[in-house]
């Protein structure tokens, strides 16, 4: 049996997107054992995944370097046939290059790619955009097939049962927060959307424990009994299970939109400072993208979000109209 290790130690959304490779390899290679290396805190995303043998964890917050070298030793002992590095950073390049695997594969932009058995050209071109999943797929195309596989999460029966009480009436989820300010649709505009939709639908506000304060601010602004804060109350997979049952899920350009893709839930993704051409658009059958119709010379202001609008006006978010966000509801 062939043994393969996938490496993706970045953030939540990156891990979700990387699960597409798990699906692709499992479907294409007759006998394979797939292990997955990620950062501590993200391991619950892969719980219940029937195609993953073992999850390796890198604790980056405590003794980061010591743990890195401990992982190299751990990986070498497992004698992998292939190690596939989805990232383009030195640390994961080190893990890959010194893994002892028969074949090491990664992107050419990794600073240690010259030590890999095979390096794949990583092309970032907004004029000829590719989804991030498509780019990742190119790492394994040589030994799989040319079929496109979406990411996949696997909420358990218990996860589904846990959120079942919230699904008694038609509902919408909204995840208003983002790590980056310029990726976050303004709270006052979320409130405008809530005031319209809460007359017909139950509204659940999702997010982590760090997002509770923002959700409470929205709740106080809207003052409607049809709103409930679930931020900090659901696990990753419970959130995905709930999103699967929603009439619509509204998200920023952030991890929750990839949760929706991974369970084929309806989603409307709001792009403020970032643009769809970066390659992180939703993949659900019912997916919609909303962005400003204004031609802003300052947009995008960077590949990732920023802590504040560089020009102070945040027109990429403020010029998005509530009517644009209502159109997907009308369509479905």
C-alpha positions as CSV (number, residue, x, y, z in Angstrom):
1,X,0.0,0.0,0.0
2,X,1.3,3.4,-1.0
3,X,1.8,5.9,1.9
4,X,1.3,9.6,1.2
5,X,1.6,12.6,3.5
6,X,-0.1,15.9,2.7
7,X,1.3,19.0,4.4
8,X,-0.9,22.1,5.0
9,X,-0.1,23.9,8.2
10,X,-1.7,27.3,7.3
11,X,-5.1,28.5,8.5
12,X,-8.6,27.0,8.7
13,X,-9.7,27.8,5.2
14,X,-6.5,26.5,3.7
15,X,-6.9,23.1,5.4
16,X,-10.5,22.8,4.2
17,X,-9.5,23.5,0.6
18,X,-6.7,20.9,0.9
19,X,-9.2,18.2,1.6
20,X,-9.9,18.2,-2.1
21,X,-6.6,16.5,-2.6
22,X,-7.6,13.8,-0.1
23,X,-10.7,13.2,-2.2
24,X,-8.8,13.2,-5.5
25,X,-6.0,10.8,-4.3
26,X,-8.4,8.4,-2.6
27,X,-10.5,8.2,-5.8
28,X,-7.6,7.8,-8.1
29,X,-5.1,5.5,-6.3
30,X,-6.4,2.0,-5.7
31,X,-4.5,1.3,-2.5
32,X,-3.3,4.3,-0.5
33,X,-2.8,5.4,3.0
34,X,-3.2,9.2,3.4
35,X,-1.8,11.1,6.3
36,X,-2.3,14.8,6.8
37,X,0.0,17.3,8.7
38,X,-1.6,20.5,10.0
39,X,-1.1,23.1,12.7
40,X,-2.5,22.5,16.2
41,X,-6.0,23.8,16.5
42,X,-7.2,22.7,13.1
43,X,-7.2,19.0,13.7
44,X,-11.0,18.8,14.4
45,X,-11.6,19.8,10.8
46,X,-10.5,16.3,9.6
47,X,-12.4,14.4,12.2
48,X,-14.5,11.6,10.7
49,X,-12.8,11.9,7.3
50,X,-12.9,8.3,6.1
51,X,-10.0,8.7,3.7
52,X,-7.4,9.9,6.2
53,X,-5.4,7.4,8.2
54,X,-3.6,9.7,10.6
55,X,-3.4,13.4,11.4
56,X,0.0,14.7,12.4
57,X,0.0,18.0,14.4
58,X,2.5,20.8,14.5
59,X,2.2,23.0,17.6
60,X,3.4,26.3,16.3
61,X,2.6,28.3,19.4
62,X,4.8,26.4,21.9
63,X,8.4,25.5,21.1
64,X,7.7,26.0,17.4
65,X,11.2,25.2,16.2
66,X,11.8,22.2,18.5
67,X,8.5,20.8,17.5
68,X,9.3,21.3,13.8
69,X,12.5,19.1,14.1
70,X,10.6,16.6,16.2
71,X,8.1,16.3,13.3
72,X,11.0,15.7,10.8
73,X,12.1,12.7,12.9
74,X,8.5,11.5,13.2
75,X,7.9,11.8,9.4
76,X,11.2,10.0,8.5
77,X,10.2,7.0,10.7
78,X,7.0,6.6,8.8
79,X,8.8,6.0,5.5
80,X,6.4,7.7,3.1
81,X,6.3,7.0,-0.6
82,X,5.3,10.6,-1.4
83,X,5.3,13.8,0.6
84,X,3.2,16.5,-1.0
85,X,3.7,20.1,0.3
86,X,0.8,22.4,-0.5
87,X,2.5,25.4,1.1
88,X,5.2,27.8,-0.2
89,X,7.1,28.5,3.1
90,X,10.5,27.6,4.3
91,X,9.4,25.6,7.3
92,X,7.2,23.2,5.4
93,X,9.9,23.0,2.7
94,X,12.2,21.7,5.4
95,X,9.7,19.1,6.4
96,X,9.4,18.0,2.9
97,X,13.0,18.0,1.8
98,X,14.2,16.0,4.8
99,X,11.2,13.7,5.1
100,X,13.1,10.7,3.7
101,X,10.2,10.1,1.3
102,X,10.8,8.3,-2.0
103,X,9.2,11.3,-3.8
104,X,8.7,14.9,-2.6
105,X,6.4,17.2,-4.5
106,X,5.8,20.9,-3.9
107,X,5.4,24.3,-5.6
108,X,8.3,26.0,-7.3
109,X,7.8,29.1,-5.1
110,X,8.8,27.2,-2.0
111,X,12.4,28.4,-1.1
112,X,13.5,24.8,-0.7
113,X,11.9,23.5,-3.9
114,X,15.3,22.8,-5.4
115,X,15.5,19.9,-3.0
116,X,12.2,18.4,-4.0
117,X,11.9,15.4,-6.4
118,X,9.3,17.3,-8.4
119,X,8.4,21.0,-8.3
120,X,5.2,22.3,-9.8
121,X,4.9,25.8,-11.2
122,X,2.7,28.0,-9.1
123,X,1.0,30.6,-11.3
124,X,-0.9,33.5,-9.8
125,X,-2.5,35.5,-12.6
126,X,-5.7,37.5,-12.0
127,X,-6.1,37.9,-15.7
128,X,-6.3,34.1,-16.1
129,X,-7.6,33.1,-12.7
130,X,-7.5,29.5,-11.3
131,X,-9.2,28.4,-8.2
132,X,-6.9,27.5,-5.4
133,X,-8.2,23.9,-5.5
134,X,-7.2,23.7,-9.2
135,X,-3.7,24.9,-8.3
136,X,-3.4,22.3,-5.5
137,X,-4.7,19.6,-7.9
138,X,-1.7,20.2,-10.1
139,X,0.5,18.8,-7.4
140,X,-1.0,15.3,-7.9
141,X,-2.2,15.3,-11.5
142,X,0.8,13.2,-12.6
143,X,-0.4,10.2,-10.6
144,X,-4.1,10.7,-10.3
145,X,-6.6,11.9,-13.0
146,X,-7.9,15.2,-14.5
147,X,-11.2,15.1,-12.6
148,X,-12.0,18.1,-10.4
149,X,-12.8,17.1,-6.8
150,X,-14.2,19.7,-4.4
151,X,-13.2,19.9,-0.7
152,X,-15.1,17.8,1.7
153,X,-15.8,17.9,5.5
154,X,-17.6,15.1,7.3
155,X,-19.9,16.2,10.2
156,X,-20.8,13.1,12.3
157,X,-24.2,11.9,13.1
158,X,-23.7,13.5,16.6
159,X,-22.8,16.8,14.9
160,X,-26.0,16.7,12.8
161,X,-28.1,15.8,15.8
162,X,-26.6,18.6,17.9
163,X,-27.7,21.3,15.4
164,X,-31.0,19.6,14.5
165,X,-33.0,21.7,17.0
166,X,-31.9,24.9,15.2
167,X,-33.3,23.7,11.9
168,X,-37.0,23.5,12.8
169,X,-37.9,26.6,10.8
170,X,-36.3,28.1,7.6
171,X,-33.1,29.9,8.6
172,X,-30.2,31.8,7.3
173,X,-26.7,31.9,8.8
174,X,-24.4,34.9,8.7
175,X,-20.7,34.9,9.7
176,X,-20.0,38.7,9.9
177,X,-16.5,38.6,11.3
178,X,-13.1,38.2,9.7
179,X,-9.5,38.2,11.0
180,X,-8.9,41.1,8.6
181,X,-10.9,44.3,8.7
182,X,-10.8,44.9,5.0
183,X,-12.3,41.4,4.3
184,X,-15.2,42.1,6.6
185,X,-18.4,43.5,5.3
186,X,-19.3,46.5,7.6
187,X,-21.4,45.7,10.7
188,X,-23.9,48.4,10.0
189,X,-24.5,46.9,6.5
190,X,-24.9,43.4,8.0
191,X,-27.5,45.0,10.3
192,X,-29.4,46.4,7.2
193,X,-29.5,42.9,5.7
194,X,-30.6,41.3,9.0
195,X,-33.5,43.8,9.4
196,X,-34.9,42.8,6.1
197,X,-34.4,39.0,6.2
198,X,-35.3,38.4,9.9
199,X,-38.9,39.2,9.2
200,X,-39.1,35.9,7.2
201,X,-36.2,33.8,8.4
202,X,-34.5,32.9,11.7
203,X,-31.0,34.4,11.6
204,X,-28.1,32.6,13.2
205,X,-24.8,34.5,13.7
206,X,-21.8,32.2,13.5
207,X,-18.2,32.5,14.3
208,X,-15.7,31.7,17.0
209,X,-15.4,32.8,20.6
210,X,-13.4,35.8,19.5
211,X,-16.4,37.0,17.4
212,X,-19.0,37.0,20.1
213,X,-18.7,40.7,20.9
214,X,-19.3,41.7,17.2
215,X,-22.3,39.4,17.1
216,X,-23.7,40.9,20.3
217,X,-23.3,44.4,18.8
218,X,-25.3,43.3,15.8
219,X,-28.0,41.7,18.0
220,X,-28.3,44.9,20.0
221,X,-28.5,47.0,16.8
222,X,-31.2,44.9,15.3
223,X,-33.2,44.0,18.4
224,X,-35.1,41.3,16.8
225,X,-36.3,38.0,18.4
226,X,-35.5,36.1,15.2
227,X,-31.7,36.5,15.7
228,X,-29.6,34.1,17.8
229,X,-25.9,34.1,18.4
230,X,-24.3,30.7,17.9
231,X,-20.7,32.1,17.7
232,X,-18.5,30.2,20.0
233,X,-21.1,27.5,20.6
234,X,-20.5,25.2,17.7
235,X,-17.5,23.3,16.6
236,X,-16.2,23.6,13.0
237,X,-18.1,20.5,11.9
238,X,-21.3,21.4,13.7
239,X,-21.2,24.8,12.0
240,X,-20.8,23.0,8.6
241,X,-23.7,20.7,9.5
242,X,-25.9,23.7,10.3
243,X,-24.9,25.5,7.1
244,X,-25.8,22.5,5.0
245,X,-29.5,22.9,6.2
246,X,-29.7,26.7,5.7
247,X,-31.7,28.5,3.1
248,X,-28.6,30.7,2.6
249,X,-25.3,31.2,4.3
250,X,-23.7,34.7,4.1
251,X,-20.0,34.9,4.6
252,X,-17.0,37.2,4.0
253,X,-14.1,36.0,1.9
254,X,-13.0,33.8,4.8
255,X,-13.0,30.2,6.1
256,X,-16.8,29.8,6.4
257,X,-17.3,30.1,2.7
258,X,-15.1,27.1,2.3
259,X,-17.1,25.2,5.0
260,X,-20.1,25.8,2.7
261,X,-18.2,24.5,-0.3
262,X,-17.1,21.4,1.6
263,X,-20.7,20.3,2.4
264,X,-22.2,21.8,-0.8
265,X,-24.3,24.3,1.2
266,X,-25.8,27.4,-0.5
267,X,-23.6,30.4,0.1
268,X,-23.3,34.0,-0.8
269,X,-19.7,35.2,-0.4
270,X,-19.0,38.9,0.0
271,X,-15.7,40.2,-1.4
272,X,-14.6,43.6,-0.1
273,X,-10.9,44.4,-0.5
274,X,-10.0,41.0,-2.1
275,X,-11.3,39.9,-5.4
276,X,-12.7,36.6,-6.8
277,X,-9.8,36.4,-9.3
278,X,-7.5,35.5,-6.4
279,X,-9.0,32.0,-6.6
280,X,-10.9,31.6,-3.3
281,X,-14.5,31.6,-4.6
282,X,-17.2,29.3,-3.3
283,X,-17.7,25.9,-5.0
284,X,-21.2,24.9,-3.9
285,X,-23.8,24.2,-6.5
286,X,-25.7,27.2,-5.2
287,X,-23.1,29.8,-4.8
288,X,-23.1,33.5,-5.3
289,X,-20.5,36.2,-5.3
290,X,-21.2,39.8,-4.2
291,X,-18.8,42.7,-4.7
292,X,-18.9,46.4,-5.3
293,X,-20.1,47.5,-8.7
294,X,-17.9,50.6,-8.4
295,X,-14.6,50.6,-10.4
296,X,-12.2,51.3,-7.6
297,X,-8.5,51.9,-8.5
298,X,-7.5,50.9,-5.0
299,X,-9.1,47.5,-5.2
300,X,-7.6,45.0,-4.5
301,X,-5.2,46.7,-2.0
302,X,-3.3,43.5,-1.4
303,X,-3.4,39.7,-1.7
304,X,-4.6,39.3,1.8
305,X,-6.8,41.5,4.0
306,X,-5.5,44.5,6.0
307,X,-6.1,45.7,9.5
308,X,-7.5,49.0,8.1
309,X,-8.4,50.6,4.8
310,X,-5.1,52.2,3.6
311,X,-7.1,55.2,2.2
312,X,-9.5,55.4,5.1
313,X,-12.8,55.2,3.2
314,X,-13.3,51.4,2.8
315,X,-15.4,52.0,-0.3
316,X,-14.9,48.4,-1.4
317,X,-17.2,47.4,1.5
318,X,-19.4,50.5,1.9
319,X,-20.5,50.6,-1.7
320,X,-21.9,47.1,-1.7
321,X,-25.7,47.4,-1.7
322,X,-28.1,45.4,0.4
323,X,-30.1,44.7,-2.7
324,X,-27.2,42.8,-4.1
325,X,-27.2,40.5,-1.1
326,X,-30.9,39.9,-1.4
327,X,-30.8,38.7,-5.1
328,X,-29.5,35.2,-4.2
329,X,-32.5,34.6,-1.9
330,X,-34.9,35.6,-4.7
331,X,-33.1,33.3,-7.1
332,X,-33.4,30.2,-4.9
